[in-house]
Amino acid sequence: MNNTNKKLIWKLIQSHGENLKNKLEPHPNHPDGRNPYAHICSLINEKYSCSYKDLSDDNVEELKRFILGINE
């Protein structure tokens, strides 16, 4: 993925992560609360088997939809 798209996706992760703050279910490994940005990145990694940075530019629109579809 080119740098422009990486920055665009990271801003989307940050923006959507703000919406998820204090909405993720508690977990015993995270007594101070879960990190919504890391949660989004881990879901991306789980779905695509790689970091968002390693995806091709052809996947940007699909990735945007995927991120915006994350509710918890």
Biotite code that builds the C-alpha atoms (Angstrom):
import biotite.structure as struc

atoms = struc.array([
    struc.Atom([0.000, 0.000, 0.000], chain_id="A", res_id=1, res_name="MET", atom_name="CA", element="C"),
    struc.Atom([1.353, 3.431, -0.845], chain_id="A", res_id=2, res_name="ASN", atom_name="CA", element="C"),
    struc.Atom([2.020, 6.024, 1.868], chain_id="A", res_id=3, res_name="ASN", atom_name="CA", element="C"),
    struc.Atom([-1.015, 8.138, 1.015], chain_id="A", res_id=4, res_name="THR", atom_name="CA", element="C"),
    struc.Atom([-3.365, 5.190, 1.468], chain_id="A", res_id=5, res_name="ASN", atom_name="CA", element="C"),
    struc.Atom([-1.560, 4.067, 4.638], chain_id="A", res_id=6, res_name="LYS", atom_name="CA", element="C"),
    struc.Atom([-2.138, 7.503, 6.162], chain_id="A", res_id=7, res_name="LYS", atom_name="CA", element="C"),
    struc.Atom([-5.759, 7.513, 5.030], chain_id="A", res_id=8, res_name="LEU", atom_name="CA", element="C"),
    struc.Atom([-6.424, 4.096, 6.574], chain_id="A", res_id=9, res_name="ILE", atom_name="CA", element="C"),
    struc.Atom([-4.624, 5.009, 9.815], chain_id="A", res_id=10, res_name="TRP", atom_name="CA", element="C"),
    struc.Atom([-6.763, 8.153, 10.146], chain_id="A", res_id=11, res_name="LYS", atom_name="CA", element="C"),
    struc.Atom([-9.862, 6.007, 9.613], chain_id="A", res_id=12, res_name="LEU", atom_name="CA", element="C"),
    struc.Atom([-8.654, 3.557, 12.284], chain_id="A", res_id=13, res_name="ILE", atom_name="CA", element="C"),
    struc.Atom([-8.095, 6.463, 14.688], chain_id="A", res_id=14, res_name="GLN", atom_name="CA", element="C"),
    struc.Atom([-11.461, 8.016, 13.936], chain_id="A", res_id=15, res_name="SER", atom_name="CA", element="C"),
    struc.Atom([-13.394, 4.771, 14.244], chain_id="A", res_id=16, res_name="HIS", atom_name="CA", element="C"),
    struc.Atom([-11.330, 3.785, 17.296], chain_id="A", res_id=17, res_name="GLY", atom_name="CA", element="C"),
    struc.Atom([-12.549, 6.950, 19.039], chain_id="A", res_id=18, res_name="GLU", atom_name="CA", element="C"),
    struc.Atom([-16.108, 5.744, 18.468], chain_id="A", res_id=19, res_name="ASN", atom_name="CA", element="C"),
    struc.Atom([-15.284, 2.374, 20.040], chain_id="A", res_id=20, res_name="LEU", atom_name="CA", element="C"),
    struc.Atom([-13.721, 3.795, 23.217], chain_id="A", res_id=21, res_name="LYS", atom_name="CA", element="C"),
    struc.Atom([-15.399, 2.360, 26.322], chain_id="A", res_id=22, res_name="ASN", atom_name="CA", element="C"),
    struc.Atom([-17.660, 0.188, 24.133], chain_id="A", res_id=23, res_name="LYS", atom_name="CA", element="C"),
    struc.Atom([-15.471, -2.911, 23.887], chain_id="A", res_id=24, res_name="LEU", atom_name="CA", element="C"),
    struc.Atom([-16.320, -5.737, 26.244], chain_id="A", res_id=25, res_name="GLU", atom_name="CA", element="C"),
    struc.Atom([-14.096, -5.980, 29.332], chain_id="A", res_id=26, res_name="PRO", atom_name="CA", element="C"),
    struc.Atom([-11.362, -8.583, 29.335], chain_id="A", res_id=27, res_name="HIS", atom_name="CA", element="C"),
    struc.Atom([-9.319, -9.868, 32.286], chain_id="A", res_id=28, res_name="PRO", atom_name="CA", element="C"),
    struc.Atom([-6.052, -9.271, 30.410], chain_id="A", res_id=29, res_name="ASN", atom_name="CA", element="C"),
    struc.Atom([-6.937, -5.578, 30.041], chain_id="A", res_id=30, res_name="HIS", atom_name="CA", element="C"),
    struc.Atom([-7.941, -4.316, 33.505], chain_id="A", res_id=31, res_name="PRO", atom_name="CA", element="C"),
    struc.Atom([-7.597, -0.651, 32.456], chain_id="A", res_id=32, res_name="ASP", atom_name="CA", element="C"),
    struc.Atom([-9.775, -1.118, 29.373], chain_id="A", res_id=33, res_name="GLY", atom_name="CA", element="C"),
    struc.Atom([-9.120, -2.342, 25.878], chain_id="A", res_id=34, res_name="ARG", atom_name="CA", element="C"),
    struc.Atom([-7.287, -0.368, 23.214], chain_id="A", res_id=35, res_name="ASN", atom_name="CA", element="C"),
    struc.Atom([-9.802, 0.231, 20.389], chain_id="A", res_id=36, res_name="PRO", atom_name="CA", element="C"),
    struc.Atom([-7.079, 1.026, 17.826], chain_id="A", res_id=37, res_name="TYR", atom_name="CA", element="C"),
    struc.Atom([-5.254, -2.234, 18.540], chain_id="A", res_id=38, res_name="ALA", atom_name="CA", element="C"),
    struc.Atom([-8.607, -4.028, 18.429], chain_id="A", res_id=39, res_name="HIS", atom_name="CA", element="C"),
    struc.Atom([-9.297, -2.733, 14.910], chain_id="A", res_id=40, res_name="ILE", atom_name="CA", element="C"),
    struc.Atom([-5.779, -3.613, 13.755], chain_id="A", res_id=41, res_name="CYS", atom_name="CA", element="C"),
    struc.Atom([-6.046, -7.120, 15.198], chain_id="A", res_id=42, res_name="SER", atom_name="CA", element="C"),
    struc.Atom([-9.368, -7.681, 13.391], chain_id="A", res_id=43, res_name="LEU", atom_name="CA", element="C"),
    struc.Atom([-7.774, -6.512, 10.136], chain_id="A", res_id=44, res_name="ILE", atom_name="CA", element="C"),
    struc.Atom([-4.871, -8.879, 10.736], chain_id="A", res_id=45, res_name="ASN", atom_name="CA", element="C"),
    struc.Atom([-7.273, -11.718, 11.512], chain_id="A", res_id=46, res_name="GLU", atom_name="CA", element="C"),
    struc.Atom([-9.340, -11.164, 8.345], chain_id="A", res_id=47, res_name="LYS", atom_name="CA", element="C"),
    struc.Atom([-6.521, -10.443, 5.880], chain_id="A", res_id=48, res_name="TYR", atom_name="CA", element="C"),
    struc.Atom([-3.663, -12.374, 7.573], chain_id="A", res_id=49, res_name="SER", atom_name="CA", element="C"),
    struc.Atom([-1.449, -9.300, 7.427], chain_id="A", res_id=50, res_name="CYS", atom_name="CA", element="C"),
    struc.Atom([-1.190, -5.719, 8.586], chain_id="A", res_id=51, res_name="SER", atom_name="CA", element="C"),
    struc.Atom([-3.233, -3.074, 6.784], chain_id="A", res_id=52, res_name="TYR", atom_name="CA", element="C"),
    struc.Atom([0.100, -1.646, 5.597], chain_id="A", res_id=53, res_name="LYS", atom_name="CA", element="C"),
    struc.Atom([0.850, -4.862, 3.719], chain_id="A", res_id=54, res_name="ASP", atom_name="CA", element="C"),
    struc.Atom([-2.374, -4.887, 1.700], chain_id="A", res_id=55, res_name="LEU", atom_name="CA", element="C"),
    struc.Atom([-2.382, -3.693, -1.888], chain_id="A", res_id=56, res_name="SER", atom_name="CA", element="C"),
    struc.Atom([-3.870, -0.372, -2.928], chain_id="A", res_id=57, res_name="ASP", atom_name="CA", element="C"),
    struc.Atom([-6.630, -2.344, -4.651], chain_id="A", res_id=58, res_name="ASP", atom_name="CA", element="C"),
    struc.Atom([-7.974, -3.335, -1.216], chain_id="A", res_id=59, res_name="ASN", atom_name="CA", element="C"),
    struc.Atom([-8.389, 0.199, 0.174], chain_id="A", res_id=60, res_name="VAL", atom_name="CA", element="C"),
    struc.Atom([-12.127, 0.572, -0.454], chain_id="A", res_id=61, res_name="GLU", atom_name="CA", element="C"),
    struc.Atom([-12.879, -2.907, 0.882], chain_id="A", res_id=62, res_name="GLU", atom_name="CA", element="C"),
    struc.Atom([-10.726, -2.198, 3.942], chain_id="A", res_id=63, res_name="LEU", atom_name="CA", element="C"),
    struc.Atom([-12.567, 1.085, 4.590], chain_id="A", res_id=64, res_name="LYS", atom_name="CA", element="C"),
    struc.Atom([-15.900, -0.746, 4.545], chain_id="A", res_id=65, res_name="ARG", atom_name="CA", element="C"),
    struc.Atom([-14.535, -3.440, 6.827], chain_id="A", res_id=66, res_name="PHE", atom_name="CA", element="C"),
    struc.Atom([-13.256, -0.894, 9.390], chain_id="A", res_id=67, res_name="ILE", atom_name="CA", element="C"),
    struc.Atom([-16.499, 1.075, 9.385], chain_id="A", res_id=68, res_name="LEU", atom_name="CA", element="C"),
    struc.Atom([-18.410, -2.181, 9.923], chain_id="A", res_id=69, res_name="GLY", atom_name="CA", element="C"),
    struc.Atom([-16.597, -2.960, 13.177], chain_id="A", res_id=70, res_name="ILE", atom_name="CA", element="C"),
    struc.Atom([-18.993, -2.336, 16.051], chain_id="A", res_id=71, res_name="ASN", atom_name="CA", element="C"),
    struc.Atom([-17.294, -4.258, 18.869], chain_id="A", res_id=72, res_name="GLU", atom_name="CA", element="C"),
])
